[in-house]
């Protein structure tokens, strides 16, 4: 056990725990018993709080561990995360301000609230909500994978033969504390802790990108050793381990994965929750221009995969490569800082994700189908309880199943959540799509994506071995989620023409064109809040 690193890790963990509980008194609301306050921080966050919150939300512990791990394992193909985070910001600049405006105008807390209001369809709203919850659960579980990787490298919990309870006790404690302060403070807790998390990550990356290459003889030496390692044959596949630059056969996969991931990122409920917590549409617009700073950080972070190879790091589980690199290259005290950055990097997004999933259940399942007359206080209580259940479910998922299962489900989650794009983004710009056509397109995309992913094998598993497969009609290997999305759109467009020709009932649109450009100070904003959130208007 690395006692010094563990001591530093515990210090930062205790610090953010105290911050998490104190967050309940930060920007304290007059009426705390509403989802606006508990689940969206009172819709009051300014530019920098939103920036840290979104950064803490999108760039998770798993990102910290998995992106350089992908470079470590296969080379340049793992860099797809960098172009997709560059593509995503111009994309969200076009639609997030519109979503913020209409949500602020009508008191929408979730994307499903908007879909129900726009298309007058509880069925379509339910489909979006269920997809969001299913896609979020394995994402939370993967944050645990990030923490486990750090704990394993620090030697916490004992060896493989240790009693399971003793081995997993540190993880149980970490998520017990997370559950407690999320329950008490809501979205304010991760918003406050995100300041610490992101500051630590920027410090660690800045030091690593300078200090480690100096110790390894410079980037020339690092790339030379990485190129040599990638040229060696992988016994499992009979092909080279990887490449410093993407090979031509993999370019379609690389491009479609980057594009599909960019389209999917802000469909996740936690991304929208952090967005709707902002106090104005201008905050959203400004954030789309400064969030690319995280993409710069991500590019530097990815280089750690090459450094791990050059440093001679040998691990059976690629997720341990970067924590092991820090353990090997840094002084013990700074390794503790790096481990704390990863650990806290798991707590922030896990909190936001559990809140987002709970809000979806409360607003779009509990209130729409179980208790339509629920008061704001009842909604808040249910959401708090569900956020606990979501975290317990994610914890049980990781502790009882192989980590590859969580990774497979997360890959599926990306495919699934992309199928909500036509209803959400399409609905923000046009009412032309028919609600039944959108539901049918969603179903086709979900079924195709799931079946196609099930049929993908890898050297280590028979099913769900990856997220790329041959694109029908093109013959190139591409991202399954993007193919499913194209099918979704085609079905939606064709059925919309058919249903409109048959004059099928189109549902009631409760929004108006001016709602999509309204700002916080505009007359009438927050006047039309439904009873569930009216008590929190401010």
C-alpha positions as CSV (number, residue, x, y, z in Angstrom):
1,X,0.0,0.0,0.0
2,X,1.3,3.5,-0.9
3,X,0.6,5.2,2.4
4,X,1.6,8.7,1.3
5,X,-0.5,8.7,-1.9
6,X,-3.4,7.2,0.1
7,X,-3.1,10.0,2.7
8,X,-3.2,12.7,0.1
9,X,-6.2,11.0,-1.6
10,X,-8.1,10.7,1.7
11,X,-7.4,14.4,2.5
12,X,-9.0,15.6,-0.8
13,X,-11.8,13.1,-0.5
14,X,-12.7,14.4,3.0
15,X,-12.4,18.0,1.7
16,X,-14.9,17.5,-1.0
17,X,-17.2,15.5,1.3
18,X,-17.4,18.5,3.6
19,X,-18.0,20.8,0.6
20,X,-20.7,18.4,-0.6
21,X,-22.7,18.8,2.7
22,X,-22.0,22.5,3.0
23,X,-23.4,23.0,-0.6
24,X,-26.9,22.7,0.8
25,X,-26.4,26.2,2.4
26,X,-24.7,27.6,-0.8
27,X,-27.2,29.8,-2.7
28,X,-29.8,28.6,-0.3
29,X,-33.3,28.8,-1.8
30,X,-36.5,30.1,-0.1
31,X,-38.4,27.0,-1.2
32,X,-36.1,23.9,-1.3
33,X,-39.0,21.5,-1.9
34,X,-39.1,21.6,-5.7
35,X,-37.1,19.9,-8.5
36,X,-36.1,23.4,-9.8
37,X,-34.1,23.8,-6.6
38,X,-32.9,20.3,-5.7
39,X,-32.5,18.9,-9.3
40,X,-31.5,22.1,-11.2
41,X,-29.8,24.2,-8.5
42,X,-32.5,26.8,-8.7
43,X,-31.7,27.5,-12.4
44,X,-29.3,30.1,-11.1
45,X,-25.7,29.2,-12.2
46,X,-23.6,31.7,-14.0
47,X,-21.0,31.3,-16.8
48,X,-18.1,29.9,-14.7
49,X,-20.1,27.7,-12.4
50,X,-21.8,26.2,-15.4
51,X,-18.5,25.8,-17.2
52,X,-17.0,23.8,-14.2
53,X,-20.2,21.9,-13.8
54,X,-20.5,20.9,-17.5
55,X,-16.7,20.1,-17.6
56,X,-17.1,18.0,-14.4
57,X,-20.1,16.3,-16.0
58,X,-18.7,15.5,-19.4
59,X,-15.0,14.8,-18.6
60,X,-15.4,12.0,-16.1
61,X,-13.1,9.7,-14.2
62,X,-13.7,7.1,-16.8
63,X,-12.6,9.6,-19.5
64,X,-9.4,10.2,-17.5
65,X,-8.8,6.5,-17.4
66,X,-10.3,5.1,-20.6
67,X,-9.1,7.6,-23.3
68,X,-5.4,7.1,-22.6
69,X,-6.1,3.4,-22.0
70,X,-7.4,3.2,-25.5
71,X,-4.3,4.8,-26.9
72,X,-2.2,2.5,-24.7
73,X,-4.0,-0.6,-26.2
74,X,-4.5,0.3,-29.9
75,X,-2.8,3.6,-30.7
76,X,-4.3,6.5,-32.7
77,X,-7.7,5.0,-33.0
78,X,-8.3,6.0,-29.3
79,X,-8.0,9.7,-30.3
80,X,-11.6,9.7,-31.7
81,X,-12.7,11.3,-28.4
82,X,-10.7,14.5,-29.3
83,X,-12.4,15.3,-32.6
84,X,-15.8,14.4,-31.3
85,X,-15.5,16.9,-28.4
86,X,-14.4,19.5,-31.0
87,X,-17.4,18.7,-33.2
88,X,-19.9,18.8,-30.4
89,X,-19.6,22.5,-29.4
90,X,-20.7,24.2,-32.7
91,X,-23.5,21.6,-32.8
92,X,-24.8,22.4,-29.3
93,X,-24.5,26.2,-30.0
94,X,-27.3,25.8,-32.5
95,X,-29.8,24.1,-30.2
96,X,-29.0,24.3,-26.5
97,X,-30.0,28.0,-26.1
98,X,-33.3,27.1,-27.7
99,X,-33.8,24.2,-25.3
100,X,-32.9,26.4,-22.4
101,X,-35.4,29.1,-23.4
102,X,-38.4,26.9,-23.9
103,X,-37.6,24.9,-20.7
104,X,-37.2,28.1,-18.7
105,X,-40.5,29.5,-20.1
106,X,-42.5,26.4,-19.3
107,X,-40.7,25.0,-16.3
108,X,-39.4,21.9,-18.1
109,X,-37.0,19.9,-15.9
110,X,-36.1,17.1,-18.4
111,X,-35.9,16.5,-22.1
112,X,-39.0,14.3,-21.8
113,X,-40.9,17.3,-20.4
114,X,-40.1,19.2,-23.6
115,X,-41.0,16.3,-25.9
116,X,-44.3,15.8,-24.2
117,X,-45.1,19.5,-24.4
118,X,-43.9,19.9,-28.0
119,X,-45.6,16.8,-29.5
120,X,-48.5,16.2,-27.0
121,X,-47.4,12.6,-26.6
122,X,-46.8,10.9,-23.2
123,X,-45.8,7.7,-25.1
124,X,-43.0,9.5,-26.9
125,X,-42.0,11.3,-23.7
126,X,-41.9,7.9,-21.9
127,X,-39.7,6.4,-24.6
128,X,-37.2,9.3,-24.2
129,X,-37.2,9.0,-20.4
130,X,-36.7,5.2,-20.4
131,X,-33.9,5.5,-22.9
132,X,-32.2,8.2,-20.8
133,X,-32.4,6.2,-17.6
134,X,-31.1,3.0,-19.4
135,X,-28.2,4.9,-21.0
136,X,-27.3,6.6,-17.7
137,X,-27.1,3.6,-15.4
138,X,-24.0,2.0,-16.9
139,X,-22.4,5.4,-17.3
140,X,-22.6,5.8,-13.5
141,X,-21.2,2.3,-13.1
142,X,-18.2,3.2,-15.2
143,X,-17.3,6.0,-12.7
144,X,-16.9,3.2,-10.2
145,X,-14.5,1.5,-12.6
146,X,-12.4,4.6,-12.5
147,X,-12.3,4.8,-8.7
148,X,-11.6,1.0,-8.5
149,X,-8.6,1.4,-10.8
150,X,-7.1,4.1,-8.5
151,X,-7.8,2.0,-5.4
152,X,-6.2,-1.1,-6.9
153,X,-3.0,0.8,-7.8
154,X,-2.8,2.3,-4.3
155,X,-3.1,-1.2,-2.9
156,X,-6.3,-0.5,-1.0
157,X,-8.7,-3.4,-0.2
158,X,-6.2,-6.2,-0.3
159,X,-5.5,-8.8,-3.0
160,X,-7.7,-11.0,-5.1
161,X,-8.1,-13.5,-2.3
162,X,-9.3,-10.9,0.2
163,X,-12.9,-11.2,1.6
164,X,-15.2,-9.4,-0.9
165,X,-16.6,-7.0,1.7
166,X,-13.1,-5.9,2.9
167,X,-12.0,-5.5,-0.7
168,X,-14.9,-3.4,-1.7
169,X,-15.4,-1.5,1.5
170,X,-13.5,1.7,0.3
171,X,-15.8,1.8,-2.7
172,X,-18.9,1.3,-0.5
173,X,-17.8,4.1,1.8
174,X,-17.0,6.5,-1.2
175,X,-20.5,6.0,-2.7
176,X,-22.2,6.0,0.6
177,X,-20.8,9.5,1.2
178,X,-21.7,10.5,-2.3
179,X,-25.3,9.3,-1.9
180,X,-25.6,11.2,1.4
181,X,-24.5,14.6,0.2
182,X,-26.3,14.3,-3.1
183,X,-29.5,13.5,-1.2
184,X,-29.1,16.6,1.1
185,X,-27.6,19.2,-1.4
186,X,-28.9,18.1,-4.8
187,X,-27.2,19.6,-7.9
188,X,-25.4,22.3,-5.7
189,X,-23.1,19.6,-4.4
190,X,-21.5,18.5,-7.7
191,X,-21.5,22.1,-8.9
192,X,-19.3,23.2,-5.9
193,X,-17.1,20.1,-5.9
194,X,-16.5,20.5,-9.7
195,X,-14.2,23.5,-8.9
196,X,-11.9,21.2,-7.0
197,X,-12.1,18.4,-9.4
198,X,-11.3,20.4,-12.6
199,X,-8.6,22.4,-10.9
200,X,-6.8,19.2,-9.8
201,X,-7.2,17.6,-13.3
202,X,-5.7,20.7,-15.0
203,X,-2.8,20.7,-12.5
204,X,-2.1,17.0,-13.0
205,X,-2.2,17.2,-16.8
206,X,0.0,20.3,-16.9
207,X,2.6,18.6,-14.7
208,X,2.3,15.2,-16.5
209,X,2.8,16.6,-20.0
210,X,6.0,18.3,-18.9
211,X,7.5,16.2,-16.1
212,X,6.9,12.7,-17.6
213,X,8.5,13.4,-21.1
214,X,11.5,14.9,-19.4
215,X,12.0,11.7,-17.4
216,X,11.4,9.5,-20.5
217,X,13.9,11.4,-22.8
218,X,11.4,13.6,-24.7
219,X,8.5,13.0,-27.1
220,X,10.8,11.7,-29.9
221,X,11.7,8.8,-27.6
222,X,8.2,8.3,-26.4
223,X,6.8,8.1,-30.0
224,X,9.6,5.8,-31.1
225,X,9.0,3.3,-28.3
226,X,5.2,3.5,-28.9
227,X,5.6,2.9,-32.6
228,X,7.8,-0.1,-31.9
229,X,5.3,-1.6,-29.5
230,X,2.4,-1.1,-31.8
231,X,4.2,-2.9,-34.6
232,X,4.4,-6.1,-32.6
233,X,1.8,-8.8,-33.4
234,X,-1.1,-9.3,-31.0
235,X,-1.4,-13.1,-30.4
236,X,-5.1,-12.9,-29.9
237,X,-5.8,-11.3,-33.3
238,X,-2.7,-12.2,-35.4
239,X,-2.5,-8.5,-36.4
240,X,-0.3,-5.6,-35.2
241,X,-1.2,-4.3,-31.8
242,X,-2.0,-0.8,-33.1
243,X,-0.7,2.2,-35.0
244,X,0.6,5.7,-34.4
245,X,-1.7,6.9,-37.2
246,X,-5.0,5.4,-38.2
247,X,-4.8,2.8,-40.9
248,X,-7.0,3.4,-44.0
249,X,-9.4,0.5,-43.2
250,X,-10.3,2.0,-39.9
251,X,-10.9,5.5,-41.1
252,X,-14.7,5.0,-41.6
253,X,-15.0,3.6,-38.1
254,X,-13.0,6.5,-36.7
255,X,-15.0,9.2,-38.5
256,X,-18.5,7.7,-37.8
257,X,-17.6,7.0,-34.2
258,X,-16.5,10.6,-33.7
259,X,-19.6,12.0,-35.5
260,X,-22.1,9.7,-33.8
261,X,-20.5,10.4,-30.3
262,X,-20.7,14.1,-31.0
263,X,-24.4,13.9,-31.8
264,X,-25.1,11.7,-28.7
265,X,-23.2,13.6,-26.0
266,X,-25.8,16.2,-25.3
267,X,-28.7,13.8,-25.5
268,X,-27.6,12.3,-22.2
269,X,-29.8,13.4,-19.3
270,X,-26.9,14.6,-17.2
271,X,-25.7,17.0,-19.9
272,X,-29.1,18.5,-20.2
273,X,-29.5,18.8,-16.4
274,X,-26.2,20.8,-16.1
275,X,-27.4,22.9,-19.0
276,X,-30.8,23.8,-17.6
277,X,-29.2,24.8,-14.3
278,X,-27.9,28.0,-16.0
279,X,-29.5,31.3,-15.3
280,X,-29.7,32.6,-18.9
281,X,-29.4,31.5,-22.5
282,X,-26.3,33.7,-22.9
283,X,-24.6,31.6,-20.2
284,X,-25.2,28.6,-22.5
285,X,-23.9,30.4,-25.6
286,X,-20.8,31.6,-23.8
287,X,-20.1,28.1,-22.5
288,X,-20.2,26.6,-26.0
289,X,-17.3,28.9,-26.8
290,X,-15.1,28.2,-23.8
291,X,-15.8,24.5,-23.2
292,X,-13.3,23.6,-26.0
293,X,-10.6,24.3,-23.5
294,X,-11.5,20.8,-22.1
295,X,-10.8,19.4,-25.6
296,X,-7.3,20.8,-25.4
297,X,-6.9,19.1,-22.0
298,X,-8.3,15.8,-23.4
299,X,-5.8,15.8,-26.3
300,X,-2.9,16.2,-23.8
301,X,-4.5,13.6,-21.6
302,X,-4.6,11.1,-24.5
303,X,-0.8,11.4,-24.9
304,X,-0.4,9.7,-21.6
305,X,-1.2,6.4,-23.3
306,X,1.9,6.7,-25.4
307,X,3.9,7.7,-22.2
308,X,2.6,4.5,-20.4
309,X,4.1,2.4,-23.3
310,X,7.4,4.3,-23.3
311,X,7.6,4.0,-19.5
312,X,7.3,0.2,-19.8
313,X,4.0,-0.1,-17.9
314,X,2.7,-3.7,-18.2
315,X,-0.9,-4.3,-17.1
316,X,-3.5,-7.0,-17.9
317,X,-6.3,-4.5,-17.5
318,X,-5.8,-1.5,-19.7
319,X,-7.8,0.7,-17.3
320,X,-4.9,0.4,-14.8
321,X,-2.3,1.8,-17.3
322,X,-2.6,5.5,-16.4
323,X,-3.0,5.1,-12.6
324,X,0.1,2.8,-12.7
325,X,2.0,5.4,-14.8
326,X,1.3,8.0,-12.2
327,X,2.4,5.6,-9.4
328,X,5.6,4.8,-11.3
329,X,6.6,8.3,-12.5
330,X,5.4,10.7,-9.9
331,X,6.6,11.3,-6.3
332,X,4.2,9.6,-3.9
333,X,2.6,12.8,-2.7
334,X,1.8,14.0,-6.3
335,X,0.6,10.5,-7.3
336,X,-1.9,11.0,-4.4
337,X,-3.0,14.3,-6.0
338,X,-3.4,12.6,-9.4
339,X,-5.4,9.8,-7.8
340,X,-7.6,12.3,-6.0
341,X,-8.3,14.0,-9.3
342,X,-9.5,10.7,-10.8
343,X,-11.5,9.8,-7.7
344,X,-13.2,13.2,-7.4
345,X,-13.6,13.0,-11.2
346,X,-15.9,10.1,-10.6
347,X,-18.0,11.6,-7.8
348,X,-19.0,14.8,-9.7
349,X,-20.5,13.1,-12.8
350,X,-22.0,10.2,-10.8
351,X,-23.9,12.7,-8.7
352,X,-25.2,14.6,-11.7
353,X,-26.1,11.4,-13.5
354,X,-28.1,10.0,-10.6
355,X,-29.9,13.4,-10.2
356,X,-30.7,13.4,-14.0
357,X,-32.0,9.8,-14.0
358,X,-34.1,10.5,-10.9
359,X,-35.6,13.7,-12.4
360,X,-36.6,11.6,-15.5
361,X,-38.3,9.0,-13.4
362,X,-40.1,11.5,-11.2
363,X,-41.4,13.8,-13.9
364,X,-42.0,11.5,-16.8
365,X,-42.9,8.2,-15.1
366,X,-44.1,8.9,-11.6
367,X,-46.0,12.1,-12.3
368,X,-47.2,11.3,-15.8
369,X,-48.4,7.7,-15.1
370,X,-48.5,7.0,-11.3
371,X,-49.4,10.2,-9.4
372,X,-50.5,13.0,-11.8
373,X,-51.5,15.2,-8.8
374,X,-48.1,15.0,-7.1
375,X,-47.1,18.2,-5.3
376,X,-43.7,19.8,-5.8
377,X,-42.6,18.5,-2.3
378,X,-43.7,15.0,-3.2
379,X,-41.8,15.2,-6.5
380,X,-38.6,16.3,-4.8
381,X,-38.9,13.5,-2.2
382,X,-39.4,10.8,-4.9
383,X,-36.5,12.2,-6.9
384,X,-34.2,12.1,-3.9
385,X,-35.1,8.5,-3.1
386,X,-34.7,7.4,-6.7
387,X,-31.3,9.1,-6.9
388,X,-30.2,6.8,-4.0
389,X,-31.7,3.7,-5.8
390,X,-29.9,4.6,-9.0
391,X,-26.5,4.8,-7.2
392,X,-27.2,1.6,-5.3
393,X,-28.1,-0.1,-8.6
394,X,-24.9,1.1,-10.3
395,X,-22.8,-0.1,-7.3
396,X,-24.4,-3.5,-7.4
397,X,-23.9,-3.7,-11.2
398,X,-20.1,-3.2,-10.8
399,X,-19.7,-5.4,-7.7
400,X,-21.6,-8.4,-9.0
401,X,-20.6,-8.3,-12.7
402,X,-17.4,-8.3,-14.8
403,X,-16.2,-4.8,-15.7
404,X,-16.5,-5.6,-19.4
405,X,-20.3,-6.0,-18.9
406,X,-20.5,-2.4,-17.7
407,X,-18.3,-1.2,-20.6
408,X,-20.6,-3.1,-23.1
409,X,-23.7,-1.6,-21.6
410,X,-22.1,1.9,-21.8
411,X,-21.4,1.3,-25.5
412,X,-25.0,0.3,-25.9
413,X,-26.1,3.4,-24.0
414,X,-24.4,5.6,-26.5
415,X,-26.2,3.8,-29.4
416,X,-29.5,4.1,-27.5
417,X,-29.4,7.7,-26.4
418,X,-28.6,8.8,-30.0
419,X,-32.0,7.6,-31.0
420,X,-33.6,10.4,-29.0
421,X,-32.0,13.0,-31.2
422,X,-34.8,13.4,-33.8
423,X,-37.5,14.0,-31.2
424,X,-35.4,16.4,-29.1
425,X,-33.3,18.4,-31.6
426,X,-35.8,18.0,-34.4
427,X,-38.6,19.2,-32.1
428,X,-36.6,22.4,-31.2
429,X,-36.6,23.6,-34.8
430,X,-39.8,22.1,-36.4
431,X,-43.2,20.7,-35.5
432,X,-43.4,18.9,-38.9
433,X,-42.4,15.4,-37.6
434,X,-45.4,13.3,-36.5
435,X,-45.3,12.0,-32.9
436,X,-46.1,8.4,-34.0
437,X,-43.5,8.6,-36.7
438,X,-40.9,9.7,-34.1
439,X,-41.9,6.8,-31.8
440,X,-41.6,4.3,-34.7
441,X,-38.2,5.7,-35.8
442,X,-37.0,5.5,-32.2
443,X,-38.1,1.9,-31.9
444,X,-36.4,0.9,-35.2
445,X,-33.2,2.6,-34.2
446,X,-33.2,0.9,-30.8
447,X,-33.9,-2.6,-32.1
448,X,-31.4,-2.3,-35.0
449,X,-28.7,-0.9,-32.7
450,X,-29.1,-3.5,-30.0
451,X,-29.3,-6.5,-32.4
452,X,-26.3,-5.2,-34.4
453,X,-24.2,-4.7,-31.3
454,X,-25.1,-8.1,-30.0
455,X,-23.7,-9.6,-33.1
456,X,-20.3,-8.0,-32.7
457,X,-17.6,-10.4,-31.5
458,X,-14.1,-9.7,-30.2
459,X,-11.2,-12.0,-29.3
460,X,-12.3,-12.0,-25.7
461,X,-16.1,-12.2,-26.0
462,X,-18.8,-13.6,-28.3
463,X,-21.4,-10.8,-28.1
464,X,-21.2,-7.0,-27.6
465,X,-17.5,-7.1,-28.5
466,X,-17.6,-3.5,-29.9
467,X,-19.7,-0.7,-31.4
468,X,-18.7,-0.9,-35.0
469,X,-20.1,-3.1,-37.8
470,X,-20.4,-3.1,-41.6
471,X,-22.7,-0.3,-42.8
472,X,-25.5,-1.8,-44.9
473,X,-25.3,-0.8,-48.6
474,X,-21.8,0.8,-48.2
475,X,-19.7,-2.1,-47.1
476,X,-17.4,0.0,-44.8
477,X,-17.1,-0.7,-41.1
478,X,-18.8,2.1,-39.2
479,X,-20.3,3.1,-35.8
480,X,-23.5,1.1,-35.2
481,X,-25.2,4.1,-33.4
482,X,-24.9,6.3,-36.4
483,X,-26.3,3.7,-38.8
484,X,-29.2,3.1,-36.4
485,X,-29.7,6.9,-36.3
486,X,-29.9,7.2,-40.1
487,X,-32.5,4.4,-40.1
488,X,-34.4,6.2,-37.4
489,X,-34.5,9.4,-39.4
490,X,-35.5,7.6,-42.6
491,X,-38.4,5.8,-40.9
492,X,-39.5,9.0,-39.1
493,X,-39.6,11.1,-42.3
494,X,-41.4,8.4,-44.4
495,X,-44.0,7.7,-41.7
496,X,-44.6,11.4,-41.2
497,X,-45.5,11.8,-44.9
498,X,-47.8,8.8,-44.6
499,X,-49.5,9.8,-41.3
500,X,-50.0,13.4,-42.5
501,X,-51.6,12.1,-45.7
502,X,-53.9,9.9,-43.6
503,X,-54.6,12.9,-41.3
504,X,-53.7,11.1,-38.2
505,X,-54.1,13.1,-34.9
506,X,-51.1,15.2,-34.5
507,X,-51.1,16.1,-30.7
508,X,-51.2,19.5,-29.1
509,X,-48.1,21.7,-29.1
510,X,-48.1,23.8,-25.9
511,X,-45.1,25.9,-27.0
512,X,-45.0,29.1,-29.2
513,X,-42.3,30.3,-31.6
514,X,-41.2,33.1,-29.3
515,X,-40.6,30.6,-26.4
516,X,-37.5,29.3,-28.2
517,X,-35.7,32.7,-28.0
518,X,-37.0,33.9,-24.6
519,X,-34.5,34.9,-21.9
520,X,-34.7,35.0,-18.1
521,X,-35.5,38.8,-18.0
522,X,-38.2,38.7,-20.8
523,X,-41.8,39.5,-19.8
524,X,-43.9,36.4,-19.2
525,X,-41.0,34.0,-18.6
526,X,-41.7,31.6,-15.7
527,X,-45.4,32.8,-15.6
528,X,-46.6,29.7,-17.4
529,X,-44.9,27.2,-15.0
530,X,-47.0,24.1,-14.4
531,X,-48.2,23.5,-10.8
532,X,-45.3,21.0,-10.2
533,X,-42.7,23.8,-10.4
534,X,-44.6,27.0,-9.9
535,X,-43.6,27.3,-6.2
536,X,-40.0,27.6,-7.2
537,X,-40.4,30.5,-9.7
538,X,-37.9,33.3,-8.9
